[in-house]
Amino acid sequence: MTWLKSPFTRYERGDFILIIIGGVGIFWSLPAFVMLLIDVDPGARGLAMPLLVLFGIGNILGLGFILLGLRLCSYPGSLTYRITHGQISR
């Protein structure tokens, strides 16, 4: 399986900008997502579902950026490298 090259990175290994982008995305969307799941104002129920979808997409994108960043920053032979490259059983 070939992975796409990220337009956010300039170097082959060690560029951790994807981890930063993913962390910011999770930092912004996860608290709002959890608060909407826990307690929604009864008057704002019509707005809650689109916001849940929007923040859920933000969480998924943030997690994806973090995983791609870990894949890029991991060194061959490390556990992170084996997990992100699908070689867990070695």
C-alpha positions in Angstrom: 0.0 0.0 0.0 1.4 3.4 -1.0 0.8 6.4 1.2 0.2 9.8 -0.3 2.9 12.5 0.2 1.7 15.3 2.4 1.8 18.8 1.1 2.4 20.1 4.6 5.9 18.6 5.0 9.1 19.5 3.3 11.4 16.8 4.5 11.4 13.0 4.3 11.8 12.3 8.1 11.6 14.3 11.3 9.2 17.0 10.2 6.6 17.1 13.0 4.3 19.8 11.6 1.6 17.2 11.0 1.6 16.4 14.7 1.2 20.0 15.6 -1.7 20.5 13.1 -3.4 17.4 14.5 -2.9 18.5 18.1 -4.4 21.9 17.4 -7.4 20.3 15.6 -8.1 17.9 18.5 -7.5 20.7 21.1 -10.2 22.9 19.4 -12.8 20.3 18.6 -12.7 17.7 21.3 -13.9 19.8 24.3 -16.8 21.1 22.3 -17.7 17.7 21.0 -17.7 16.2 24.5 -19.8 19.1 25.9 -22.3 18.6 23.2 -22.5 14.9 24.0 -22.9 15.5 27.7 -25.3 18.3 28.0 -27.2 20.1 25.2 -29.4 23.1 26.0 -33.1 22.1 25.2 -33.5 25.3 23.1 -30.5 24.5 20.9 -31.3 20.9 19.9 -31.7 21.8 16.2 -28.2 23.2 16.2 -26.6 20.4 18.2 -26.6 17.7 15.5 -24.8 19.8 12.8 -22.3 20.9 15.4 -21.7 17.3 16.5 -21.0 16.3 12.9 -18.7 19.3 12.4 -16.7 18.7 15.6 -16.7 14.9 14.9 -15.1 15.6 11.5 -12.6 17.9 13.2 -11.7 15.1 15.7 -11.2 12.6 12.9 -9.1 14.9 10.9 -7.0 15.8 13.9 -6.4 12.2 14.8 -5.5 11.5 11.2 -2.9 14.3 11.1 -1.4 13.0 14.4 -1.1 9.4 13.0 0.4 10.7 9.7 2.8 12.8 11.7 3.8 9.9 13.9 4.3 7.8 10.8 6.6 10.4 9.4 8.6 11.0 12.5 9.1 7.4 13.6 12.5 5.8 13.1 12.8 2.3 11.5 12.8 -0.4 14.1 10.9 1.5 16.7 7.5 0.3 18.0 5.8 3.4 16.5 7.3 2.7 13.1 6.2 -0.9 13.2 2.6 0.0 14.2 2.2 2.8 11.6 3.7 0.7 8.8 1.6 -2.4 9.5 4.5 -4.6 10.8 3.2 -5.2 14.3 3.9 -9.0 14.4 7.6 -8.8 14.2 
